[in-house]
Amino acid sequence: MLLIVILFSMTIVVGQRIVVGDNFAIVKYIGEVNGTQGEWIGVEWEEANRGKHDGTHNGRRYFECPENQGSFIRPHKISPSKTFSEVLFQRYDDVSGTGDEMSILNRNNTATQVELVELSKTDVDRASQRVHLVMREECIEDIGDCDYIEKMCNNTKNLDLSLNLIHDINVILGLIRLMPNLETIQLKGNLIQNSVIRANIEVHSELRRIYLASTGIVYPDFNSRNQQASRTPNAFLGTSVLEFIIS
């Protein structure tokens, strides 16, 4: 039986990876708990010994997990997932104001006043290139507005998506295709489900490195001229070499 709870505009299902505060967990149970009122989410924490039980409460088992790795939490404790374009706008494009001061929306959605000091058009253009994008720990799960990303990330060379909620390899491939000058992408800590990367991935020629530590990525045999050690398999793409780094 598929168990689902709707939290605001977010759907939560058993088996889903979520963020609670600064911690990752897997949803193992959705429903009522005897002796209490309302709905609970049973989770298995990724961090060992963070929980209080093994999925059993007052003698009744609700789900299976290692000892001291399970907890019950209320749905509102779960951080809502976001799209890449949403975070991109919040962190790199949400600027308002006129005159000698302007307000920039920070990562925590608070405004900071900054003074404009005779920026030339060249300086502004350079600042807007967004060559290095750091989008760590933002609960990013999906792509969002492709046209907006393509416009904003045309000059992006390095992208850090560590410790997000991306679980579909097609989200990663979609973002790569939208960034024609991308050279490196960091994916550490995203648990990818359909996670077979093949030597014939269709990506543009600029991409050089994909960092895949703690992603669950599966490496098939590379039956081509570039047989490499399994720790850092490489795929020849045209005249360039794409390096998969898993440590």
Secondary structure, DSSP 4 states (H G I P E B T S, - for coil): ---EEEETTEEEETT-EEEETTEEEEEEEEE--TTS-S-EEEEEESSTT-SSBSSEETTEE-----TT-EEEE-GGGBPPPEEHHHHHIIIII-EE--TTEEEEE-TTS-EEEEE-----HHHHHHHTT--EEE-TTS-EEE---HHHHHHHTTT--EEE-TT-----HHHHHHHHHT-TT--EEE-TT---SS-B--TT----TT--EEE-TTS--B-----STT---TTS-EEEETTEEEEEE--
